[in-house]
Amino acid sequence: MSFLGVTYAHQQDENFKEFLDQLPIPPEKTEAFLTFKPTALLEKDGDTYISTTSTPAGDKVTKFESGVEFEEKVTEDLVSKSTYTVEDNVVTLVQKYPDGRSITYKREYKDYELVVTLTFSDWDGIAKRYYVAI
């Protein structure tokens, strides 16, 4: 797991706006997400993983154990049942929402690169976000 402790910086997107347009979020939040150039860091402490995403709006720190579902506060008004699964160089997050919809984030770590594939249960498309190690 050579990617643990490495910070990855956002470089480019593929179909990310189309993905965001499917979500029930206000247009101003969509525009903000499109302008953010986040960094991503994954660390491990015993059986607990610590995921930190940094944006101009602040840091989001999430602690989880692989395969263990927990309640995650996504926004002020929205909580999901979230499960992260870590398998070799792939970290998959499934967020299930009270209305039955779900979002899946598949983070694939490669040499000096992180590719995040995003899917949404109400959309047939696939979005990708590309990051490079810094």
Order of alpha helices (4+ residues) and beta strands (2+ residues): beta-alpha-alpha-beta-beta-beta-beta-beta-beta-beta-beta-beta
